[in-house]
Structure formats: C-alpha cells, structure tokens
C-alpha cells in the first residue's frame, strides 16, 4: 500500500490518492464477498433466474393444457341445437303442434316433459302433452303432441315458455312460442 502526503498538493498526488482509494474499496469488496459468497447482485440475479424458470414451466403447462382442450373438443358430443316450436291458433280456441323426442344414449331411457314459467309475455299457458312421460329404446325417437289452451286470450297476444325434456343423463330444452290469432271467419 502506498502512503500519500495530503499536504502536498498537485495533480499527480490527487490521481495517486484516487487510485489508492479505489484499490482500497475493491479490496474491501473482495473480502466482503469472500465472507458472504452471495452478494446482493447475485441474489437478485438468482431470484430472476428462478422466476424465469417458473414462467417457462408455466408456459409449457399452459400450452399442453390448451392442446388437450383442442384435442378434447373433438371427442365431445355435438352441442344440442336450439329448438323452437311455434303454435298459433284462434283466440278462445285450442291449438296444437308436434315435436320429436330422441334418445341419443346407448341404452333405454325414460323422459319427462315439464313446462317452465313464461320468459316472454305475461300470460300463463295451459299446456298438455301426449305422452308427458315415456321410455325410449336406445337410438329411437317418438312424436309428442302438445296442446295449448287459448281460452280467454285476445288476438295478437303471444308468450314464450320453456319445455324441458328431462332424462336421467341430462336435459333438453324446447322453446314454445304460443300466439293467438284473430278469428278467421267467412269472407264473401
């Protein structure tokens, strides 16, 4: 180590003093690093390296999940179509229609038809099914007759009600739109 007299001023003395201070600082850092092998910079670098590894792992897992989801959609059954039945009849009369119920399972199953509350319109609807409950063999279908009462209705009134077809394995829904027409009468 070098000794410098601070009372002697001059550019060479100042340069020597700065160099000596810098060397002292570097030596102190080396000693501190030997006693504490992981310094602040190294801890920060290690933290971000671990975080980067975790993010790369999450990216791989996410990509694998997305791939499984894309491949899995091909194995799912086709979505059930939105079904709607429109029944129109003269006001103060009865109107009827038909729809088909299909057993899409591989075994015999029993269905039951249930009418829900109106979703459009503010009229209650008296609905009857023939049959309201039945058992179908695997893959078979059956026509169901639906009759609605328009007694007390005015021409132009309309309501939409959901009809659920309940199976042991799930439910299908049919939207029934019921409307009252004016009396046709005779025209000359």
Buried (B, 14 or more C-beta within 10 A) or exposed (E): EEEBEEEEEEEEBEEBBEEBEEEEEEEEEEEEEEEEEEEEEEEEEEEEEEEEEEEEEEEEEEEEEEEEEEEEEEEEEEEEEEBEBEBBBBBBBBBEBEBEBEBBBEEEBEBBBBBEEBEEBEBEBEBBBEBBEBEBEEEEEBEBEBBBBBEEBEEEBBBBBBBBBBBEEEEBEBBBBBBBBEEEEEEE
